[in-house]
Amino acid sequence: MVVAWRLMSGCSTGVGDGDDEFWRWTYGGVKMDRTLLLSMLLNGPFVLVKENRTFEEALIHCRHNYHDLAWSIDKEPWKSEALKEIQKAKSEFVWVGLHFACFFEEWFWVDGKYVSATNDNWKNSVEGKCGDVAAVKKKDNKWYKENLGKKYNFICHLCWSVSLDLEYHFIDKNMSWFEAQHYCKDHFTDLASVNDMKDLKNLKAAANGRTDAWIGLHTKRQTTDRKWHWSQPTVRYEKGDSPRGGGEPNDNGGAEKCVGMDENSKYLDDSCNKTYSCFICYNDGPFVLVKENKTFEEALIHCRHNYHNLAWSIDKEPWKSEALKEIQKAESEFVWVGLHLACFFEEWFWVDGKYVSATNNNWKNSVEGKCGDVAAVKKKDNKWYKKNLGKKYNFICMRSCPCNG
């Protein structure tokens, strides 16, 4: 994954534009205020707040005004950016989003990532207890366990856009081009598209030298803008993009309007009604459904290791409808999402740290919880149910950090 900014087409760059003008994230197309975006571009991913507040007050301030208290600052590129902000602080210590999770009895960042008690950023190897929090000392940039009632400056995380490679899936089924496209739309996003050479390389890896496979390149009758189209609407096919050479695809005789990829990873056009033994789908949505039955903790580890996290904040758009689409593809009755009861606060939270009311209308019933409780979504009614964390279900992961404010 590459941390990057890209300006979406159609967005104005002029100073003094009307109030309706806005900048958009490349991932998810979420509206973002220009002032906040420019601050992130010019000043980096963090904001130092030069006000002395308790840990909980700092947490609330960051989540209300930005994204969260700073997290994952033990690794680049975030570490050096965070330390630059810390050196500007007016207090001896600076709050960051590091706390001891009561249920797991381990240190975690507020976004849910585990932190070892022997991490070399600690001043000393530190064991913790329920409710412990940590701050960074300005003088030596080391982490110290601190009383959460102390008041210090703090740094907030501005969630940056993350550019992800398309995710390809090779499907061994006999289908025509249109049947393959229908299958891909039902189970993933669409037939495979190619944005750039990196996508092409990943597409070749998915095919792994196997025989001809349908991809998402096709031509349409009575088009005026361009002849060949990728199934992904935002990707434009230009003449000469084909790695095959020799003029293909060329719709030979007007009967070869769909494109496959041969065993040498080259494009070839063919009749859309012809049956190929396989095809390649892609997925670029914010969520990934994992059709493996795992416990809540196993699902959490899988998502954090392979993607970003278990799905969170799916009670609000634009993520809710996207998550429900994935849940409907599940092979288990329930689907794990990142909803748990935080022992220290004795309240429901998403794994990214956002509070969830026990009376939220997505619950099947208003549900009070106890330390260690977790929740899953029932495929049949899309409602949340309190579940034993040892149960094994399919689960949905968040592909990247979605910056929806």
C-alpha positions as CSV (number, residue, x, y, z in Angstrom):
1,M,0.0,0.0,0.0
2,V,1.2,3.5,-0.8
3,V,0.1,6.5,1.2
4,A,-0.7,9.2,-1.4
5,W,-3.0,12.0,-2.4
6,R,-4.6,12.4,-5.8
7,L,-7.0,15.1,-6.8
8,M,-10.1,13.7,-8.4
9,S,-11.0,15.0,-11.8
10,G,-13.5,17.8,-11.9
11,C,-12.4,19.3,-8.6
12,S,-11.5,23.0,-8.7
13,T,-8.2,24.2,-7.5
14,G,-8.9,27.9,-7.6
15,V,-8.8,30.0,-4.5
16,G,-12.0,31.7,-3.6
17,D,-14.3,29.2,-5.3
18,G,-18.0,28.9,-4.2
19,D,-19.0,27.2,-1.0
20,D,-20.2,24.1,-3.0
21,E,-16.7,23.4,-4.3
22,F,-14.9,20.6,-2.5
23,W,-12.0,18.2,-2.7
24,R,-12.5,14.5,-2.7
25,W,-10.6,11.5,-1.4
26,T,-9.6,9.1,-4.1
27,Y,-10.8,6.3,-1.9
28,G,-14.5,6.2,-1.5
29,G,-15.2,9.7,-2.9
30,V,-15.9,11.2,0.5
31,K,-16.3,15.0,0.6
32,M,-13.6,16.7,2.5
33,D,-13.3,20.3,3.5
34,R,-10.6,22.2,1.6
35,T,-9.1,23.8,4.7
36,L,-8.6,20.4,6.4
37,L,-7.3,18.9,3.2
38,L,-4.8,21.7,2.6
39,S,-3.7,21.4,6.3
40,M,-2.9,17.8,5.8
41,L,-1.0,18.4,2.5
42,L,1.1,21.2,4.0
43,N,1.5,20.2,7.6
44,G,1.6,16.4,7.4
45,P,-0.7,13.7,8.9
46,F,-0.8,15.0,12.5
47,V,-2.0,18.1,14.3
48,L,-0.5,19.2,17.6
49,V,-3.1,20.7,20.0
50,K,-1.3,23.1,22.4
51,E,-3.9,22.7,25.1
52,N,-3.4,20.7,28.3
53,R,-6.1,18.1,28.6
54,T,-6.6,14.7,30.2
55,F,-6.2,11.6,28.0
56,E,-10.0,11.1,27.7
57,E,-10.5,14.8,26.9
58,A,-7.8,14.6,24.2
59,L,-9.4,11.5,22.8
60,I,-12.8,13.2,22.5
61,H,-11.3,16.3,21.0
62,C,-9.4,14.4,18.3
63,R,-12.4,12.3,17.4
64,H,-14.7,15.2,17.2
65,N,-12.4,17.6,15.2
66,Y,-10.1,15.3,13.3
67,H,-9.9,11.5,13.1
68,D,-8.4,10.1,16.3
69,L,-5.5,10.5,18.8
70,A,-2.2,9.7,17.0
71,W,-1.6,6.0,16.5
72,S,1.0,3.7,14.9
73,I,3.8,6.3,15.5
74,D,6.3,3.6,16.1
75,K,6.7,3.0,12.4
76,E,7.5,5.2,9.4
77,P,6.2,7.2,7.7
78,W,4.3,8.3,10.8
79,K,7.0,8.2,13.4
80,S,9.2,11.0,12.1
81,E,6.1,13.1,11.3
82,A,4.7,12.6,14.8
83,L,8.1,13.4,16.5
84,K,8.3,16.7,14.6
85,E,4.9,17.8,16.1
86,I,5.9,16.6,19.6
87,Q,9.0,18.8,19.5
88,K,6.6,21.9,19.2
89,A,4.7,21.0,22.3
90,K,4.5,23.3,25.3
91,S,4.1,20.5,27.8
92,E,6.8,18.0,29.0
93,F,4.7,15.1,27.8
94,V,2.4,14.7,24.9
95,W,-0.6,12.4,24.7
96,V,-0.8,9.8,21.9
97,G,-3.4,7.1,21.3
98,L,-1.7,4.3,23.3
99,H,-3.7,2.5,26.0
100,F,-3.9,-0.8,27.8
101,A,-6.9,-2.8,26.7
102,C,-8.6,-4.4,29.7
103,F,-10.1,-7.4,28.0
104,F,-7.0,-8.4,26.0
105,E,-4.6,-7.3,28.8
106,E,-2.2,-5.9,26.3
107,W,-1.1,-2.5,25.0
108,F,-3.0,-1.3,21.8
109,W,-3.1,1.9,19.7
110,V,-6.6,3.4,19.6
111,D,-7.1,2.1,16.0
112,G,-6.8,-1.4,17.4
113,K,-3.2,-2.4,16.5
114,Y,-1.3,-4.4,19.1
115,V,1.8,-2.8,20.8
116,S,4.4,-5.0,22.6
117,A,5.3,-4.1,26.2
118,T,8.9,-4.6,25.1
119,N,8.7,-2.2,22.1
120,D,12.0,-0.3,22.0
121,N,10.1,3.0,22.1
122,W,9.2,2.5,25.7
123,K,11.6,4.1,28.2
124,N,11.6,0.9,30.1
125,S,9.8,-2.4,29.3
126,V,6.4,-1.7,30.9
127,E,3.7,-4.0,32.1
128,G,0.2,-2.5,32.2
129,K,-3.1,-2.8,33.9
130,C,-6.7,-2.0,32.9
131,G,-7.0,1.7,32.3
132,D,-3.3,2.5,31.8
133,V,-2.4,5.0,29.1
134,A,0.9,6.4,27.7
135,A,2.4,9.7,26.7
136,V,5.6,10.6,24.8
137,K,8.2,12.7,26.6
138,K,9.4,15.6,24.5
139,K,13.0,15.5,25.8
140,D,13.8,11.9,24.7
141,N,10.9,10.9,22.5
142,K,10.3,7.8,24.6
143,W,6.9,6.4,25.8
144,Y,6.0,6.6,29.5
145,K,3.1,5.1,31.3
146,E,1.1,8.0,32.7
147,N,-1.9,8.7,34.9
148,L,-4.8,9.4,32.5
149,G,-5.9,12.3,34.7
150,K,-2.7,14.3,33.9
151,K,-3.1,17.2,31.5
152,Y,-0.8,17.5,28.5
153,N,-0.7,18.7,24.9
154,F,-1.7,16.0,22.4
155,I,-1.4,15.1,18.8
156,C,-4.4,14.1,16.6
157,H,-4.2,11.9,13.6
158,L,-5.5,13.1,10.3
159,C,-6.5,10.0,8.4
160,W,-4.7,10.0,5.0
161,S,-6.0,8.5,1.8
162,V,-4.5,5.1,1.0
163,S,-4.1,4.0,-2.6
164,L,-4.7,0.3,-3.0
165,D,-3.9,-2.1,-5.8
166,L,-6.9,-3.8,-7.4
167,E,-7.6,-7.2,-5.9
168,Y,-7.9,-9.9,-8.5
169,H,-9.7,-13.3,-8.3
170,F,-9.2,-16.1,-10.8
171,I,-12.4,-18.1,-11.2
172,D,-12.3,-21.6,-12.8
173,K,-15.8,-21.8,-14.3
174,N,-17.1,-22.3,-17.9
175,M,-18.9,-19.1,-18.9
176,S,-19.4,-16.6,-21.7
177,W,-18.2,-13.1,-21.3
178,F,-21.6,-11.8,-20.2
179,E,-22.1,-14.7,-17.8
180,A,-18.6,-14.1,-16.3
181,Q,-19.4,-10.4,-15.8
182,H,-22.7,-11.2,-14.1
183,Y,-20.8,-13.6,-11.8
184,C,-18.1,-11.0,-10.9
185,K,-20.7,-8.4,-10.2
186,D,-22.6,-10.8,-7.8
187,H,-19.5,-11.9,-6.0
188,F,-16.9,-9.1,-6.4
189,T,-17.0,-5.7,-8.2
190,D,-16.7,-6.7,-11.9
191,L,-14.6,-8.4,-14.5
192,A,-10.9,-7.4,-14.2
193,S,-9.8,-3.9,-15.3
194,V,-6.3,-2.6,-15.7
195,N,-5.4,1.0,-14.5
196,D,-1.6,0.8,-15.1
197,M,1.4,-1.5,-15.5
198,K,1.3,-2.5,-11.8
199,D,-2.3,-3.7,-12.3
200,L,-1.2,-5.6,-15.4
201,K,1.5,-7.3,-13.4
202,N,-0.9,-8.3,-10.7
203,L,-3.4,-9.5,-13.3
204,K,-0.7,-11.8,-14.9
205,A,0.0,-13.1,-11.4
206,A,-3.6,-14.0,-10.9
207,A,-3.7,-15.9,-14.2
208,N,-0.5,-17.7,-13.4
209,G,0.1,-18.8,-17.0
210,R,-3.2,-20.7,-17.3
211,T,-5.3,-20.9,-20.4
212,D,-7.4,-18.1,-22.0
213,A,-9.5,-16.2,-19.4
214,W,-12.1,-13.5,-19.8
215,I,-11.2,-10.0,-18.6
216,G,-13.3,-6.8,-18.4
217,L,-12.3,-5.2,-21.8
218,H,-15.1,-5.0,-24.4
219,T,-16.5,-2.8,-27.2
220,K,-19.9,-1.4,-27.6
221,R,-21.9,-0.6,-30.7
222,Q,-22.9,3.0,-31.5
223,T,-20.4,4.6,-29.1
224,T,-19.0,8.0,-30.0
225,D,-16.4,8.6,-27.3
226,R,-14.2,5.5,-27.7
227,K,-14.4,2.0,-29.1
228,W,-13.0,-0.2,-26.3
229,H,-14.1,0.0,-22.7
230,W,-13.0,-1.5,-19.4
231,S,-15.7,-2.7,-17.1
232,Q,-14.4,-0.3,-14.4
233,P,-16.1,3.0,-15.4
234,T,-13.3,5.3,-14.4
235,V,-10.6,3.5,-16.4
236,R,-10.1,4.5,-20.0
237,Y,-8.6,2.2,-22.6
238,E,-6.4,3.9,-25.1
239,K,-5.1,2.5,-28.4
240,G,-1.7,1.0,-27.8
241,D,-2.5,-0.1,-24.2
242,S,-2.6,-3.8,-25.2
243,P,0.5,-5.7,-24.3
244,R,-0.1,-8.1,-27.2
245,G,0.7,-5.7,-30.1
246,G,-0.2,-6.7,-33.7
247,G,-3.4,-4.6,-33.6
248,E,-5.4,-6.6,-31.1
249,P,-8.0,-6.2,-29.9
250,N,-9.5,-5.2,-33.2
251,D,-13.1,-6.6,-33.3
252,N,-12.2,-8.7,-36.4
253,G,-15.1,-8.9,-38.7
254,G,-17.3,-7.1,-36.2
255,A,-17.9,-10.3,-34.3
256,E,-15.1,-10.1,-31.6
257,K,-16.3,-7.6,-29.1
258,C,-15.0,-9.1,-25.9
259,V,-11.5,-9.6,-24.7
260,G,-9.7,-12.4,-22.9
261,M,-6.1,-12.9,-21.8
262,D,-4.1,-15.9,-23.2
263,E,-1.6,-18.2,-21.5
264,N,1.1,-15.7,-22.3
265,S,-0.8,-12.9,-20.5
266,K,-1.5,-11.1,-23.8
267,Y,-4.9,-9.7,-24.8
268,L,-7.1,-11.3,-27.5
269,D,-10.5,-10.4,-28.7
270,D,-13.2,-13.0,-29.3
271,S,-17.0,-13.6,-29.6
272,C,-18.7,-12.6,-26.3
273,N,-20.9,-15.7,-26.6
274,K,-17.9,-18.1,-26.7
275,T,-17.4,-20.1,-23.5
276,Y,-14.0,-19.8,-21.7
277,S,-13.0,-22.1,-19.0
278,C,-12.1,-19.3,-16.6
279,F,-12.2,-15.6,-16.0
280,I,-10.7,-12.9,-13.7
281,C,-12.7,-10.7,-11.4
282,Y,-11.5,-7.6,-9.4
283,N,-12.6,-6.0,-6.2
284,D,-12.0,-2.4,-5.3
285,G,-14.6,-1.7,-2.6
286,P,-13.8,-0.6,0.9
287,F,-14.6,-4.1,2.3
288,V,-13.4,-7.6,1.7
289,L,-15.6,-10.6,2.7
290,V,-13.5,-13.5,4.0
291,K,-15.5,-16.7,3.5
292,E,-13.7,-18.6,6.2
293,N,-15.3,-19.4,9.6
294,K,-13.1,-18.0,12.3
295,T,-13.6,-16.8,15.9
296,F,-13.8,-13.1,16.5
297,E,-10.2,-12.9,17.7
298,E,-9.0,-15.0,14.7
299,A,-11.0,-12.7,12.4
300,L,-9.5,-9.6,14.0
301,I,-6.0,-10.9,13.6
302,H,-6.6,-12.0,10.0
303,C,-7.9,-8.5,9.0
304,R,-5.1,-6.6,10.8
305,H,-2.5,-8.8,9.2
306,N,-3.8,-8.8,5.7
307,Y,-5.8,-5.6,5.4
308,H,-6.5,-2.8,7.8
309,N,-9.0,-4.0,10.5
310,L,-12.3,-5.7,11.0
311,A,-15.0,-3.6,9.4
312,W,-16.1,-0.6,11.5
313,S,-18.5,2.4,11.4
314,I,-20.8,0.4,9.1
315,D,-23.9,2.0,10.8
316,K,-23.3,5.1,8.6
317,E,-23.1,5.8,4.9
318,P,-21.2,5.4,2.6
319,W,-19.9,2.4,4.4
320,K,-23.2,0.8,5.5
321,S,-24.5,-0.1,2.1
322,E,-21.1,-1.3,1.0
323,A,-20.8,-3.5,4.0
324,L,-24.3,-5.0,3.6
325,K,-23.5,-5.9,0.0
326,E,-20.6,-8.0,1.2
327,I,-22.6,-9.5,4.1
328,Q,-25.2,-10.8,1.6
329,K,-22.4,-12.9,-0.1
330,A,-21.5,-14.7,3.2
331,E,-21.7,-18.4,3.6
332,S,-22.5,-18.3,7.3
333,E,-25.6,-17.2,9.0
334,F,-23.8,-14.4,10.9
335,V,-20.8,-12.3,9.9
336,W,-18.3,-10.8,12.3
337,V,-17.7,-7.1,12.2
338,G,-15.5,-5.0,14.5
339,L,-18.0,-4.3,17.3
340,H,-17.1,-5.1,20.9
341,L,-17.7,-4.0,24.4
342,A,-14.7,-2.1,25.9
343,C,-14.1,-3.3,29.4
344,F,-12.6,-0.1,30.8
345,F,-15.4,2.2,29.5
346,E,-18.1,-0.5,29.8
347,E,-19.6,0.7,26.5
348,W,-19.8,-0.6,22.9
349,F,-17.1,0.6,20.5
350,W,-16.0,-0.1,17.0
351,V,-12.4,-1.5,16.8
352,D,-11.2,1.9,15.6
353,G,-12.3,3.4,18.9
354,K,-15.6,5.1,17.9
355,Y,-18.5,4.8,20.5
356,V,-21.7,2.9,19.6
357,S,-24.8,3.3,21.6
358,A,-26.5,0.2,23.1
359,T,-29.8,1.7,21.7
360,N,-28.4,2.1,18.1
361,N,-31.3,1.1,15.8
362,N,-29.1,-1.4,14.0
363,W,-29.3,-3.7,17.1
364,K,-31.9,-6.4,16.9
365,N,-32.8,-5.4,20.4
366,S,-31.4,-2.7,22.7
367,V,-28.5,-4.6,24.2
368,E,-26.5,-4.1,27.4
369,G,-23.2,-5.8,27.4
370,K,-20.4,-7.0,29.7
371,C,-16.6,-7.1,29.4
372,G,-15.6,-9.2,26.5
373,D,-18.9,-9.2,24.6
374,V,-18.7,-8.9,20.8
375,A,-21.3,-8.6,18.0
376,A,-22.0,-10.0,14.6
377,V,-24.5,-9.1,11.8
378,K,-27.2,-11.6,10.8
379,K,-27.3,-12.0,7.0
380,K,-31.0,-12.5,6.9
381,D,-32.1,-9.2,8.5
382,N,-28.8,-7.1,8.6
383,K,-29.2,-6.5,12.3
384,W,-26.5,-6.7,15.0
385,Y,-26.6,-9.5,17.6
386,K,-24.5,-10.0,20.7
387,K,-22.5,-13.2,20.2
388,N,-20.1,-15.5,22.0
389,L,-16.6,-14.5,20.7
390,G,-15.7,-18.2,20.3
391,K,-18.3,-18.8,17.6
392,K,-17.0,-19.2,14.1
393,Y,-18.3,-17.1,11.2
394,N,-17.3,-15.4,8.0
395,F,-16.2,-11.9,8.5
396,I,-15.6,-8.6,6.6
397,C,-12.3,-6.7,6.7
398,M,-11.8,-3.0,6.0
399,R,-9.3,-2.8,3.1
400,S,-7.8,0.5,4.3
401,C,-8.3,3.4,6.6
402,P,-11.4,5.2,5.2
403,C,-11.3,8.9,6.0
404,N,-14.9,9.8,6.5
405,G,-14.4,12.2,9.3
